[in-house]
Amino acid sequence: MTYKNDDIDSKIRNEIELLNKKVFECISQNSIDGLFNMLHSEFRNIDNYKSRLSSIFNYLNSNYTDPQLKKYNEFYTISSGEGERNVSFFSFTKDNFFISLKAWSSEVYVSLYETKNFPRDILVSLVYEKETDRWKIRNFHIGDRRIFGNLILNGYKKLKNKRNKKNCLLYSKFLQFKHLKPAPFIEYVLDDSTKEFIEGTTNGSFSSGSFR
């Protein structure tokens, strides 16, 4: 069973809300140890994971002073069975996407935040999982959300429908995005024609000269 936003039990939402607040405080205070202690043990045992966190912190604090992150979507899913298993579900939102990740316990919570009004907006993905009855961070990732106010997916659709010179600059900017995954476990659901267009642009099949 997967619950979304207001359908999630308010007690669980409040628990995660407090944890999210703590995560953002750790980022603003550059407290890598603080966030590291919130991680699931599977990640605390990974070599050099603190250095990976340090890179994320440096990127955020260097490029997003006072980011004012806004909640985008959140999901709470319960799966049966024991041991490692795959957890997958569709978002069924306006910009529909598919989430697929591995989990070790029956409860997983996905919390997504976004920035707005930056030249390059980001999506902050926080995945929590129960470990010995306490919520721990299962995944922490920063990915692209918008560029110059255009959602990544919508930008490609605009380019597909309007190939003209005024779109050349936007086109060149979108070539930076080799795939449409704001996180390793999130993928947008695309129609076949959009898939074909994106594959053509990212593989260099379309040149700027094709925009008339």
Salt bridges, closest charged atoms under 4 A:
ASP6 OD1 - ARG13 NH1 2.91
GLU17 OE1 - LYS71 NZ 2.63
ASP33 OD1 - LYS50 NZ 2.68
GLU74 OE2 - ARG13 NH2 2.65
GLU74 OE2 - LYS71 NZ 3.41
ASP95 OD2 - ARG145 NH1 2.85
GLU107 OE2 - LYS130 NZ 3.44
GLU114 OE1 - ARG145 NE 2.78
GLU114 OE1 - ARG146 NH2 3.09
ASP121 OD2 - ARG146 NH1 3.99
GLU129 OE1 - ARG138 NE 3.40
GLU131 OE2 - HIS40 ND1 3.85
ASP144 OD1 - ARG120 NE 2.82
GLU187 OE1 - LYS181 NZ 3.91
ASP191 OD1 - LYS160 NZ 3.89
